[in-house]
Structure formats: structure tokens, C-alpha cells
Amino acid sequence: MALPMRNNLKHFPRFIQKLNSPVRLLCAGLRPENKEAPRSGRVFSGIQPTGVPHLGNYLGALENWVSLQDQYPSVLYSIVDLHSITQPQDPTQLKSNILDMAASLLACGINPEKAILFQQSQVSEHAELSWILGCLTSMPRLRHLPQWKMKSKVKNEGSVGLYTYPVLQAADILLYKSTHVPVGEDQVQHLELAQDLARIFNNRYGELFPEPCALLSSTRKVKSLRDASAKMSKSDPQTMATISVTDTPDDIALKIRRAVTDFTSEVTFDPETRPGVSNLVNIHAAVAMISVQEAVSQARGLDTGAYKKLVSEAVIQRLTPIREEIERLRSDRAYVERVLAQGTCRARELAAPVLAEVRQRVGFC
């Protein structure tokens, strides 16, 4: 979901209930090789406009987004610019980042004929529903969510927007009566808030919102190339730590060549004792669409230096078409803006009647 934030598709969803109460709905991910008929329901997810995604975003979220287009009859993907301003933003850069993210999503395979791709701030119903849901949310409930605790601790303070953004996140989901939300494990608690708010609203005003189910991807998180204990991040101050989907082949090869490993030359997979090498194995397996076991098998007889070349080649082969398509779309800004405008119209068509029903039930009209 919104990443304050990201196809090798994983196992087809199966519903799992936690044993504790209230019930939390979780699903496994999807695998692209699964050719079963599309499932029912509606998928919603969002991504912050941070510009061009990195390899971790692509493998951890966007690949899955692409395949979900073929698995569900109704899919919405939002560039969540309202969420992004919980941190200071330069207006000119923000606008550029929104278009860059839209171009990147299209280049990664989001098809505007299969999925609704739109800019969150252009559908005002998000903000109004967020206010209504905020009035049903207690302050202690928000105070214990991990993102607030983490970010407010770093800055020793935080804005009201940062504090309440999980409510906006819940509104993003519920506004479209979404049934499934692809999320990372670190976002599950925020989705649980959306489930709680759906239940609270339904209990107070009558059944309206389904309780959305989490689609958990089984893709392992891509780690920093310089510190395998941390996630790959665009904000990492070390330029060698993160691979952007627009990096050139030479840039990719250099970053992987300088990736931190260890003093053992053999390639094995052991995230606990060999996190750096294991991160490279994960990356290789994900971009080559093979299992970790097969990636280790292909590395047999190679030392880590030679294996890094193999990983580089696999990453370059996977990202080059995406980089070239982003460059093409950047030169056709009018097309990208048109896709977002059309997506906004389609999103409003879904959002307006839901908010009208909410307003009527609350007593506004």
C-alpha cells in the first residue's frame, strides 16, 4: 500500500485467518505462472511519488502489481502524493516526481486499459473520507502504529499529517470498497487499521465497506548493497547501495561489483551468517525468475567475484527494457499526463457514489 512508501508473481491467494480476535485477513502472494481464471474482488495499492523506483521497489511490489492486473477484474493503483507531503517537498520536484513515477509504472508493465492509474490528490473524495474515518479513530490507536513511532523518534516530533496518514491510507482503500491490498509485512498493521475502521463504520452506520484482505508477497526484501542488514532505499546516502531501474549497465555492474560480501569465496545462501552474498542470491533469483536453490546451483564453481558478474548480467537484462521505456515516456510527457487524467476520471466514477452513500449515512445530507 502507500509507502511512506512497491511479479515474479507468487502463490495464488489463499485466505489465512489469524487465531487472535478480531479476525485479520491475510493472503499469500501470486505467481505469474499460475494460469487460473481471474478471481473476484477489487485490488487497491498506492506508491509515493519518489521519482524513479529502485530495484527493491520493482521486485518487492511493482512486479506483483503487473501480474495482479490479470488476476483480478478491478485494479486501482494510485500515486499517493497526499501522503508524500507528510515530509517537506519542493513543489517543482514533486510534480516532476509524480510524472516520473507514472512513467516508471507504465514502463514496468502497468497497463492503463487493465488497471486504473491515477494521482491521489486529484480525487478529493480521499481527503473527505479520511476526515470522517479520523473521527472514528482513537489517538492511542494511531500512536502505537510503527511508522509514527519510527519517524517521530528520528525527528523527536512529527506533523499532524504524519500522525494521521494511516487514516488517509485506510480511506484510500475503503473509498473503492477494495477487497485486496498488496502490502509488505511492515504495512500489515496499517491495513489492520483499515479493517478496524471498516468494521467500526459498518457497526455504527450499517454495512457498507468490505474488510480488505492483505495480499502478502513472498518475495524476499532486497537489501542495501553496502549494508545487508538494511533495506535497499532511495534515501541511502551511499550511492553504491541502491540500484535504480534507470541505472545504466555500467552503473549496475559497478554497484554489484562493489557490493559488500565476506571473505569466503564460495557462493552459499545463509542470510544469518552471510547476509551480503545471500542478498546477491536473492537478487539473482528474483530477476532471473528462478528459485534460490537454482541460483546457488548456477553459482557452483564460481567465486563471489565471478558470481557478481553473473548477477550483474541478469539484472542488466531485466532492467534495460524498463530503462529504455522510461526514457521514451519522459520524452512524451503529454501522454503520461493524459493517462493520469483518464485514470483520475475513472477513479472518481467509482469514488463519488461511495462517498455520497457515506455522507448520507453519516447525516450530512
N, C-alpha and C positions, 0 to 999 in steps of 0.2 A: 504494500500500500504506500501511501505517501511517505517518501523517505526524507525524514527531516535531516526521507530521503529524501528497487531494479528489480534451453529449449532443445536443448537436448531434453526432450520432454520426459518427464518422469512418469511413474506408475499412474495409471488411470485412477481417478479419485475413488477412494473408499472412505466411508464415513467412520470416524472413530469417536467414541464418547469418552471423555474423562470420567472417572468414577466419582469425583467430588461434585458437590452441588453448589451453585447451579450448573447445569449442563454446559459444557464448552464444546463447540462443534469444530472438529479438525478434519482435514482430508490430506491424503498423501498427494504427491505431485503427479505429473503426467509424463509419459514417454512418447516421443514423436513417432516411434514405430508402431504405436497402438492404433489400429485402424478401425476401432469400434465406431458405431454410429454416434453422432453428437449427443451430448447429454442435455437435459433441460436446465433452465435457470439462467441467471444473468451474472456475468463477471464484471467487477469493477476493480481498477487499481490506478494508482497515481504515482508520479515521479516528479521530484522537484526540478526546476529548470536550472541545473548547474552547468549548462553548456553541453559539451560532448561527453558521453558516458565513457567510463573506463572498462577494462576487461572484466573486472569483478561485477560491474553493473550488468554487462551483457550476458555473462554466463550465469549469474545468480538470479536475474529477473527477466531481462528482455527476451532471451531465447524462449523462455517459458511463455511470455506474453504472446509471442508469434504463434506458437502452437495452440494456445488456448483459443485463438480465432477460429480454428477448425473444430474445436471440441464443444463449443457452446453456441447457441443460436443468437445470443445477445451479449456483446462485449463492449465495454467502455474503458478507454484509457485517457486519463487526464494529466495535463501538465499543471501541477498544483502550485501556481505562482502565489496564491494567498498564503500558503504555508511558508514559502521561501522568505517572506518579509518578516518572519519572526527573528531573522538576523538582518543587520543592515545591508542594504543593496544599493548599488549605483543604478539609477533608473535606466540610463542608456545601456549599461551592461546587462541589466535584467532583460530588457527587450531583446537584445541580441541572443542571450542565453535561451530564451523561450523558443526562438526560431531555430537555434542550433539543436536544441533538444528535439523539436519536432522533426527536423531534417534527419537527425540520428535515428529516431524511432522508425521513420519511414525507410531509411536505409537498412536498418536491421531486419525489416520484413513486416512491420505493421502495415496492414492493408486497409486504407480508409473505406473500402467497399465492404469489408468484413467486420471492422471494428470502428467505433466512434472515437475519433481522436480530437480532443478539444482542450481549450485553455480554461482552467477552473474559474478565474476571476470574471470571465465573460458570461457566466451563468449565475446571476445574482441570487438565485434560489439557494445556493450553497450557504451563503452567509446568513440568510434569514432562518433557514432550518437550524443552522448552528446555534443561533441565539435561543431559539425555542428549546433545543435539546440541552443547552447550557443551563437553562432554568430548571432542568430536571436532574442536574448533576451536582453532587456534593463536592465541596472543596477538598475534603480528605481523600476522596476517590481519585482526584487528579494529582494530589500531592504525592501519592505513592507510585505513580507511573514512572517507569525507569528513565524516560527521556528527560523529564523535568528534573529529576534528581541528579542526573549526569550533567546536563548542560548548565543548570543553575549553580551546581557546585563548582564547575570550572570557572564561571564568571562571578561567583558569590552573589548573584542576583539573576533575575530574568524578567522578561516583559510579560504583561498580561497575555499577549498573543501566544508566547511560548507556553505559558501555563495552560491555556485553554485550547491549544491546537488539537489535542486528541478529540475534543468535542467536534471541531470542524472536520476532522478526519472521519468521525462517525457519521456526520451529516453528509459528507461526500458519498459514503457507502449507502446509507439508508435512503437518500433522496431518490435513488433509482431502483429502490426495492431490490438491491443486489442480493444474490443468494450465495455467491462465492467470491472470495477475495484472495488472490495470490499474495502471500506475505512471507517474510523471513521470520526466523524464530524470535528475533529481537522485537518484532512487531505484534506478536500474538497478544500481549496484554492490552495493546491499544484496540485490537479487534474485539477483545472481550468487552471493552467499554461499549463498542457499537452494539454488541449482542445485548448487554445490560440495558442500554438506552432503548433498543427496540422493545425489549420486554417491559420496561417501565412505561413507555409511551402507550403500548398496547393495553397494559393493565389499567391505565388511567383514562384513556380516551377511546378504547375499542381497538380490535385487531386491525392493524394496517401494515406494519413492517415485518417482513420475514427476518429471522435471526441469521445473519450471514455466516457462512462456513469458511474456515481458513483452508486455503489450498497451500500446503507446505511443500516446497520444492526439496527434493533430496540432493540437489547439487551442493557440494561442499563449498564453503566460503573461500573465495580467492584471497590469499594473504598478501601482504606487502612483500615485495621482492627484497627489501632491505631489513625487514623485521617480521619474521613469520609468526610472531605472536599477535600481530595486529592485522586488521582487515586492510585490503588494498583500498586506498582513499585518495580522492582527488585533492584533498586539502593537505596531504602529506607534504611536509617541507622538503623532503628528499626527492628530487626529480627522477632518480633512478628507481624509485619504489613502485611506481604506478605506470601501467601501460594503458594509454588512451586508444580508443578504437580508430583514431585518426593518425596514430604514430606511423612513421614510415618504416619500411622493412629494416633499414639500418638502425633506426631508433629502437625497434623491438629487439633486434639481435644484440645491441649493446646493453640494453637493460637486463635481458635474460643472462647474458654472459657475466654481468656483474652481480647477479642475484646471490645473496648470501646463502651458502650451504654449510658444509663442515669439512673435516679433514679425511673422511672416509671416501674412497673413490668409487666404490660400488654403489649402484642405484638401488635403494630399497624403499619401501613405503612404511614409515613408522612416525606418524605425526607427533608422538610424545617425545621421542628421543632424537628424531631427525626432521624437525619441522620445515626447514628450508628445502631440502630435497623432496620431502613429501608434498610441499606446495607446488613444486615443479611437476611432480607426477600428477597431481590433481588437475593442473592447468592442461597438461598434455592430454590426459584422458578426456577432459571436457571439450577441448577444441577439436580433437580428433574423433569425438563421439565413440570412444571405446571405454572399456572398464579399466579401473585402476590396475587390476591384475594383468590385463593385456598391455597396458602402458609399461609396467615393470618388466614384462616379458620382452617387449621391444627394446628395452634398455639393457638387456642381458649382454655382457661382454663390453659395455661402454663404461668409461669412467664419467664422472659428473661433468667434466668439460665437454666431452663429446655428446653427452646426453643433452646438455644445454643447447647445442646446435640443432638437435632433433626437435626439441621443444620449440625453438625459435621458428624453424621451418613450418611446424604445424600451426603456430599462432599466426604467422605471416599469411599462410594460405587461407586461414579462416577470416582474417580481418581485412585483407586487401580489397575484396569486393565491397565491403561496407565503407571503407575509407574513400574509395573512388566514387561511390554513390553519394556520400555526404558532400564531397567536393562538387559534384554535379548539382545537387539540390541547393547548395549555398549560392550557386550562380543563378538560381531560379527562385528567388525569394517570393515572387508573386504567387507561384504555385503552392509553396508551403503555407503562405498566409491564407490562400483560398481553401486549402484542406482544413486548416484550423477553423476558419469561418463556417464552413459547411458542417464540421463536427459540432461546433457550438450550436448551430440551429437544430441539429438532430438531438443534442443533449437537452436543449430547452424544451423540445417537444415531449420528452419523457419526464423532465423535472417539473414543469409547470402544473400539470394536473395533480401530481403527488403533493406539491406544496399547497395547492388550492384545497385539497382534502384535509391537510394538516391544519391550515388556517381555519377551516370550517369547524373542525373538531375541537380545536382549542377555544373557539368562540370569538375569533376576530371578525367573522362575517357570517 
